[in-house]
Structure formats: structure tokens, C-alpha cells
């Protein structure tokens, strides 16, 4: 089975290598627009949900449906791709995913916050942003990731282009995307929802998602935060590997 993986905001395809090694399975990572080796256009239209999904579909194998895995922003893309192209997805692994903000006030507030952050990234550059990003509680738990994994990942984060991260915030931030909660019952493929015990907000979201998805299971990785698959690599690799084996392929 082809395993295709989509990284989180500020990440790259290379972020999946430690998990692939721990699972002993090949994982093909795809750089999302504005990240890694992918172009970083200045037009916000390149970062919309539709544009993101279209770009990833173009990178999927023609050898049959893939197991699509995503973390955070990448999980948002994976979820929407599965809804738009169910024939291309055999199963989903979604790590720290949110189907969208349903409250219009919360969405407006998030859009405004992301717009301000995008402008600051363009004005102050990557060194300022990386220091700011690392200080956020949802990111701070990544300090438990082994230095041999964390240091190269942080170096790749610093190598991002301001235009790419700003574009992703404006076009595909949590407030910018339409919520897809009401479409979750349409998703008929197996879904593994993975969250860390130190990330209770996303754990609650995953619990609610599991109630709406026909074939979903939510597993909580003890001692991990938002980036559960790297913060507790061995435990996450085991859980994901068991899920893959359960598919019988």
C-alpha cells in the first residue's frame, strides 16, 4: 500500500523520515505549497483549500488508492482531499486535526490573528518567527523530540520562505478554510485519529470527530503534545503500524 504523508505548518516532507524508519515502512512525503522544495507564490489563491487539494492529488500514485497521513495543517489537507476524491484514499491517519471552526466569531478572530502573524513574518523574517513559534504552548512540547530529529527539523523550519508561510496562513489558516464537520459522515474509509495526552483541545476534537465518522478510532499517545508522532515516536509508530496492518493489505 502506498503511504503518502503531508507535513504540518512550517514543516516539510523530510519530517516524516523518522516515523518511516520507526515503522519500517516506506512513507512518501509531499511538500505542501510554500514549504520545503515547493514553490512559494505570493498569490493567496495558491494556498486555498481547493488549490492545496489539487496539488496533492497530482502527486498521488496511479497504482490504486493510498493511505493518506497528515499532521495538523497537512491533516486538514488530507481530510478535505478524502472528501473530494474518496476513490483516491484507502484510509486516513490524521494527527492533531481540526475539521474547521464552526463559530463565525471565532473564525473571524482567527483570520485576523493569522493575518497579523503573516504580516509580521514578512516584516521580521524567519529568525524572529522561529523564536516566536517555538514559544507557543502547542509547539513548546516539541522540546521532548530527540535532538537528532528536532535539530534538523528546526533547521528546515528556518529555511522556509516568509512568503510561503504568510501565504499558508492567509489562504489555509484555521479561520480561512470552510469547516467540514457536516460532511464527516460521508467519509467511508477507515480513519485513525491520533492525539497526544498533553494536547487536550485536539483530543476533544478527535473524540467528537469519531462520533461523526463511520469507521474511525481515536487513540491517545501518553506524554505527547500536538506533534504526537515525533514527541513519542515509538508509541506512535506502533499504533500507526497496527492500523496499517488492520487494513489487511
Secondary structure, 3 states (H helix, E strand, C coil): CCEEEECCCCCCHHHHHHHHHHHCCCCEEECCCCCCCCCCCCCHHHHCHHHHHHHHHCCCCCCCCEEEEEECHHHHHHHHHHHHCHHHEEEEEEECCCCCCCCHHHHHHHHHHHHHHHHHHHHHCHHHHHHHHHCCHHHHHHHHCCHHHHHHHHHHHHCCCHHHHHHHHHHHCCCCCCCCHHHHHHCCCEEEEEEECCCHHHHHHHHHHHHHCCCEEEEEECCCCCCHHHHCHHHHHHHHHHHHHHCCC
